[in-house]
Amino acid sequence: MSYYFCQHFFYFYLHIFHLILLKNSFYFKKTGQAPEMPVL
């Protein structure tokens, strides 16, 4: 049970991190400035 929970949490965190990287890349292309780390 705990193994599947940790795996699910890991994939969830990885998905959120991927969305943040995509948002930063779009922000970088849009403004031409260095992307800043978003405040969660």
C-alpha positions as CSV (number, residue, x, y, z in Angstrom):
1,M,0.0,0.0,0.0
2,S,2.7,2.5,1.0
3,Y,4.7,1.6,-2.1
4,Y,1.9,2.5,-4.5
5,F,1.2,5.6,-2.5
6,C,4.8,6.8,-2.8
7,Q,4.9,5.9,-6.5
8,H,1.6,7.9,-7.1
9,F,3.0,10.8,-5.1
10,F,6.2,10.8,-7.1
11,Y,4.4,10.8,-10.5
12,F,2.1,13.6,-9.3
13,Y,5.1,15.7,-8.2
14,L,6.9,14.9,-11.5
15,H,3.8,16.0,-13.4
16,I,3.6,19.3,-11.5
17,F,7.3,19.9,-12.1
18,H,6.8,19.3,-15.8
19,L,4.0,21.8,-16.0
20,I,6.1,24.4,-14.2
21,L,9.0,23.8,-16.7
22,L,6.5,24.2,-19.6
23,K,5.1,27.4,-18.2
24,N,8.7,28.7,-17.7
25,S,9.6,27.8,-21.3
26,F,6.5,29.6,-22.7
27,Y,7.2,32.6,-20.5
28,F,10.8,32.7,-21.8
29,K,9.7,32.5,-25.4
30,K,7.0,35.2,-24.8
31,T,9.1,37.8,-23.0
32,G,12.6,36.9,-24.1
33,Q,13.8,37.2,-20.5
34,A,15.2,34.6,-18.1
35,P,12.4,32.5,-16.6
36,E,11.9,33.0,-12.8
37,M,11.1,30.2,-10.4
38,P,7.3,30.3,-9.7
39,V,6.2,30.7,-6.1
40,L,4.0,27.7,-5.2
